[in-house]
Amino acid sequence: MESGEADSLHGKVPDEDQLAVDIPETAHQISKDSWFQVGFVLTTGINSAYVLGYSGTIMVPLGWIYGVVGLIAATAISLYANALIAKLHEFGGKRHIRYRDLAGYIYGRKAYSLTWGLQYVNLFMINTGFIILAGSAIKAVYVLFRDDHVLKLPYCIVIAGFVCALFAIGIPHLSALRIWLGFSTFFSLVYIIIAFVLSVKDGIKAPARDYDIPGTTTSKIFTTIGATANLVFAFNTGMLPEIQATVRKPVVDNMLKALYFQFTAGVLPMYAVTFVGYWAYGSSTSSYLLNNVTGSVWVKAMANIAAFLQTVIALHIFASPMYEFLDTKYGIKGSALSFRNLSFRIAVRGGYLAINTLVAALLPFLGDFMSLTGAISTFPLTFILANHMYLVAKKNKLNSSQKLWHWLNVCFFGCMSVAAAIAALRLIAVDSNTYHVFADL
């Protein structure tokens, strides 16, 4: 960054330490994908098997009115915040292919490190949740055919982690997903359609449901705050610049097209299964909707298998920034099948996912992980940082009311982040007292 540019951003000349941010070239492929492919990457994230939990983790704590209004509001706010980040991708005449690169360019070294830390926590938590989901799907299939409790959830989580590691070893970078995005969309449609149809069938036959928000007054407050974190978690990746790095030029226009696709057509399946699931089962809806539905064993097994397979693909998307960091740091380039590159992926990616798998098996509380992830990383990355970066980068082009709007967003989401983190930690503490570690839920 030139000193003149720094002056315009900060109103002062930063010291050399602040500006000394080493931005390495990436070892992964960039600038090759169409906006449509990137749109499917985003949609894969939004319609991952996590959608099977939103009836229980969002609608049950919020109820009909606040649940519906909250989902619609979260959709609009998330689109706005992601569009802000997308518009900064080429800020200062330079393309910023990582979230931390953009933060480092605008703020300096400390922000670069802090952003990377927040993003790492965000993606680690999301990946841990994906392994819990995949393990839960395997366990659900097993229970459909055998009721002997031999195959416990921690074992299923280990199996899921191993399969995720095999997939990570075989797919070198994000752009290489290609045909797998088609499979991911197909698997998503399988479990969403099955869950939707079986929920409608159960809802038609069921007596009047109880839609009252469960719990004491105190617990309702905490679960409501936690549900707001789940709302923002549902729509945001926390890695938009990394995804935008794969899109071909013009990168901003193409990324905005992908975002519009994600937040229009992409959210409809998620809306459908979330609302219908809550309508069918009311306040007794679980955090994994396929545990509620009744129907043919083979149909339910198909839905759970599809959820498992889609989760393996979706996890790879959210783990890709870590893979890119490691591949770039250690110069992993060239043929993906060369002995050095293949052995590196086996050791490093396998080791990373082994840690994810251990944490997933240790504390398999899916809804709590969604709340905590939304609180400590999704709120700061997607809402607080996005608004403040835009405010700093464009401050000479914003009028007073626009500046006030962005500052209000920063303050509001900062308070929400703190409150949601407290609520999520309380939920984990409560569940940890209820269930032992390596619980077979």
Buried (B, 14 or more C-beta within 10 A) or exposed (E): BEEEEBEEBBEEEBEEEBBEBEBEEBBBBBEEBBBEBBBBBBBBBBBBBBBBBBBBBBBBBBBEEBBBEBBEEBBEBBBBBBBBBBBBBBBBEEBBBBBBBBBBBBBBBEBBBBBBEBBBBBBBBBBBBBBBBBBBBBBBBBBBEEEEEEBBBBBBBBBBBEBBBBBBBBBBBBBBBEEBBEBBBEBBBBBBBBBBBBBBBBBEEBEEBEBEBEBEEEBEEBBBBBBBBBBBBBBBBBBBBBBBBBBBEEBBEBBBBBBBBBBEEBBEBBBBBBBBBBBBBBBEBBBBBBBBBEBEEEBBBBBBBBBBBBBBBBBBBBBBBBBBBBBBEEEBBEEBEEEEBBEBBBEBBBEBBEEBBBBBBEBBBBBBBBBBBBBBBBBBBBBBBBBBBBBBBBBEEBEEEBEEBBEEBBEEBBEBBEBBBBBBBBBBEBBBEEBEEBBBB
